[in-house]
Amino acid sequence: MNNSAYEAQDGEGHAVTSDHQKVLLHLTLEGLIPANYEFVLNLALHTATLLDNTPEGKQTMVEQQKFSPNGMLVLVPLLQAYPKYCHHEVLIASLFSLPLDEAYQQMREMPSLSIRGAGYLIEALPAEQAAVATP
């Protein structure tokens, strides 16, 4: 996995910001996007930007998407876990700003919560499906 973050982080891997700093997560997402592309999450603006890095060193924005604050709280751990599963307790911890052990404990104490499997996984669509999904 080569998902790298270039921002300051606290001991638990959460992004740390100051009032004058915008937090950016730079992700390469090998196998999901082309090798010369970079996926950048701006946590302050709740945007995801796909950049094309040319051999000449030029960056071109390919696509940009805005997310709700809660959408970004779910997207970040999913992408950071790539290519592995993002466990449910990690998503809950991120969404509700809980320590991981507390999120896990709350999941165990909620018998009405029906969760199947271990978590969620981001994976690339086969080329033929990706062509159909692209407008």
N, C-alpha and C positions, 0 to 999 in steps of 0.2 A: 504494500500500500504506500502510495507516494502522495498523500494529501498533506500538504504543508501549510502551516499557518504562520504568518509573518507578524502577528501582533503580540503584544504583551499578554501573558496569561497568568492567572493565579495558580495555586498548587493543584487545583482540581481540573485544570484545562478550560476554565471559563475565560472569555475575553474580558480584559480590563481596559477601561477607557478613562480618559480625563476629559474635562469640558472642552479642551482644545483639540482633541484627537478623534478622528473617525476611525473606527475599527474595520479593518479589511481582512478577510480570510481568503487566501490564494490557494486554490485546489487544482491539481492536475487531472485527477480522476482517470487514471490510466485504464484504457479499455472501454471507457464510456464516451469520451470525447477524443478527437484526433490529438496526436502527440504535440502538435504545435499550438494547440488551444490551451487556454487557461480560464478557469471558472473563478470569478471573484465575487464574494459576498460582502456587501456593505451592510454591517449590522446596524449602524446608526440610521441609514436611509431605507433599510429593509428591501434592498435590491440585490438581484443576482445578475451578473454580467458575464457573457461569454466573449472572450477576446481571442483573436487570431494573431499569433506572434509570427511575423514573417522572418525568413532567413536574414533579411537586411536589418532586423531589429525594430521594425515598425509594428505597432499594435493597432489592430482594427477591431472595433466593436462589432460583433456579429449579431448579438441579440441581448436584450435587457428586459428583465421582468421585475415588477414590484410585488412584494408580498405584504400581507398583514403582519403586525407584530407577532401574533401567535403562529402564523404560518412560518415565519422565520425561525421561531423557537423550535419548531418541529423539523424544518429543513436542515438546519445546521448539524444536529447530531446524526441525521440520516446520511448526509454527505461525508461527515467525518468518519463514520463507520465503514463507508464504502471501501472495499468490495464485500465486506462482511455484513452480517445482520446487525441492525440496531435494535437492541433489546427494549422491550416495552418500558421497563423501569427507567431506562436512560431517557426515553421520550417524555415520560411523566415528570422525571426530575427536571428536565429542561423547561418543559411547559409551565410547571408550577414553581420553579426556582427552589427546588428541594435538594437536600443532599441525596446522593444515590441510595444510601442504605435506608433512608426514610421513605423514599419512593417505593423501594422494594417491599418494605414492611407494610405500607399502605395497600399495595397490590395484594399481599397475602391476607390482609384483614378484610378484604371486600369480596365476600362470596358471590355477590350478585354481579360482579365484574366478569364477563365472559370473554376471555382472551384465548385464542387458539394459537398454537405455535410459539416460537421463541421471540419473534420480533418482525421487523420489516427489512426489506432488502431492495436496494436500488440496483437495477441491471439494465443493460442496453437492449433495445429492441433489435430483433434480426433486421437486416437491411430492407427486406421486402415489406415488413410491417412499418418500419420507420418512414419509408417512402409514402405509404398510405396515410400515416398519421400527420405528415407535414402538409399544412394547407398550401 
